[in-house]
Structures are given as C-alpha cells and as structure tokens.
Amino acid sequence: QVQLVESGGGLVQAGGSLRLSCAASGLSPDLMGWFRQAPGKNREFVATIGWSARIWYNESVKGRFTISRDWTKDTVFLQMNNLKPEDAAVYYCAARVRTFGGDVTEDDYDYWGQGTQVTVSS
C-alpha cells in the first residue's frame, strides 16, 4: 500500500520556524517534494529534491526553507525558517516514481499526502 504520511505542521508566530516531515511507504520515489495551498488559491510548488541532490525552490521561499531527504528511509523534510503570514497554507508532500518528467508542477508527481496545516500568526 502506497502512503505518504506528513507531520510537523502547526501554529507559529511570524519569524518562527517549523519542520515538516513526510515518510513514504510502499514506493521508492525518484523525486519528493512539497506543495502548498492557501484558502482561495491554487496549489503551488514549494520545493523538491531528487537524485544527485537535484533541488529546486519556489523563489518566494529561497533562503528561508531548506528541503532535505533521508534516502535510506524515503523521508523528506522541509525546514521552514523566518515564516511569514503568507506562508500559511496546507502543505502537501508529493512523490514521483517515474524517472523522467519535470519537477515543479502537480502533474509531475504520482502520489500525494493528506496535507498538514501550517498557520503563521502576525
């Protein structure tokens, strides 16, 4: 059974930090990433990491967020520092098992987690 299980969301004040985790089971992802969706907005790409340490970030989080991966456990992390109110959203973990394709759109991914809420108070 394929599962992506996220954890680590919560409420934080602006300027604070949170660390999200996503553990994959039942699959060996080529690419793992994070997307987010705020109320009334489309889901947007946040960050992704693939083999050979190929990493991409949304420009809005560069310098504040860091994506990393434990390859032995198929777990991906998102360290979020200096959080801003505009970072508040439901964060979704995504995984791609195909070894080809793009990196930053929803269609590039095969499996999704259930989402974890991040709330940033100003």
PEDA-V116076 format. One record per backbone hydrogen bond with DSSP energy under -0.5 kcal/mol. NH is the residue of the N-H (numbers start at 1). CO is the residue of the C=O. E is the energy in kcal/mol with one decimal. If there is no record, write none. Layout:
[[NH & CO & E] [NH & CO & E]]
//
This chain:
[[3 & 25 & -2.5] [5 & 23 & -2.3] [6 & 4 & -0.6] [7 & 21 & -2.1] [10 & 117 & -1.1] [12 & 119 & -2.5] [14 & 121 & -2.7] [15 & 83 & -3.2] [16 & 13 & -2.4] [18 & 80 & -2.1] [20 & 78 & -2.6] [21 & 7 & -2.7] [22 & 76 & -1.9] [23 & 5 & -2.3] [24 & 22 & -0.5] [24 & 74 & -2.6] [25 & 3 & -2.5] [29 & 27 & -0.5] [30 & 96 & -3.1] [31 & 96 & -1.8] [32 & 49 & -2.3] [33 & 94 & -2.7] [34 & 47 & -3.1] [35 & 92 & -2.6] [36 & 44 & -2.4] [37 & 90 & -2.2] [41 & 38 & -2.2] [44 & 36 & -3.3] [46 & 34 & -2.5] [47 & 34 & -1.5] [48 & 56 & -2.1] [49 & 32 & -2.7] [50 & 54 & -2.7] [51 & 30 & -0.7] [53 & 50 & -0.7] [54 & 51 & -1.3] [55 & 53 & -0.6] [56 & 48 & -1.9] [58 & 46 & -2.9] [61 & 58 & -1.9] [62 & 58 & -0.9] [62 & 59 & -0.5] [64 & 61 & -2.2] [65 & 61 & -2.4] [66 & 79 & -2.4] [68 & 77 & -1.8] [70 & 75 & -3.0] [71 & 69 & -0.9] [73 & 70 & -1.0] [74 & 70 & -0.8] [75 & 70 & -1.7] [76 & 22 & -2.5] [77 & 68 & -2.9] [78 & 20 & -2.4] [79 & 66 & -3.0] [80 & 18 & -3.3] [80 & 78 & -0.6] [81 & 64 & -2.2] [81 & 79 & -0.6] [82 & 15 & -0.6] [83 & 16 & -2.4] [87 & 84 & -2.3] [88 & 85 & -1.5] [89 & 118 & -1.6] [90 & 37 & -2.4] [91 & 89 & -0.6] [91 & 116 & -3.1] [92 & 35 & -3.0] [94 & 33 & -2.5] [95 & 111 & -2.3] [96 & 31 & -2.8] [108 & 105 & -1.6] [109 & 106 & -1.8] [110 & 95 & -2.1] [111 & 95 & -2.3] [113 & 93 & -2.5] [114 & 4 & -0.6] [116 & 91 & -2.1] [118 & 89 & -2.7] [119 & 10 & -2.9] [121 & 12 & -2.4] [121 & 119 & -0.5]]
//
